Amino acid sequence: KRVIEAYRRNQIDNAKSLEILLQAQYGEGHYTGDADKVSEEHEKYRLDGSVSGHRDYAGELNKIIKELIIIAQELIAADKAGDEIGLTKEELSFYHAITFTGTIKNLYEDDVLIKMAQELAKELKANESIDWQSKKSGRARMRTIVRRLLRKYDYPPKEMQGALGIVLKQCEHWTVRRAR
């Protein structure tokens, strides 16, 4: 956010802006990578597209910076989206996992999806062990919890396998994050 403001006030040059934004994206300061694997992959895809589309045109650096600023603003807004609907970062990441296809949002009211995400976060956190992802029995228990919850809300069977995989990846991510 500070980079965007400094750039707009012309306090830093284009090359420095790009360097800072890329370092924030791929370096230690990655914006949402600690919170949400689905968003992280989407951000990386969009950022790679923005940079690679202009790599050969040094004269278009301003256009790259403007696109990166728009992406950064969208990331800031997405980070606040959880607060607006009453979800923690962890719950929001599960919300993204269960709504990874656009069709799911058409089948459920938003308050139902929010409740599903909250229940997922609560149940998975309560049932995770330190090494659940490395033991077959631990993974099976977590898959069962996710399937049971998705069935409770009549989640479409065709979409369930994809959602199950993404939810478990997200759960692994949060387990590692909490262990730090």
Disulfide bonds with the S-S distance in Angstrom:
none
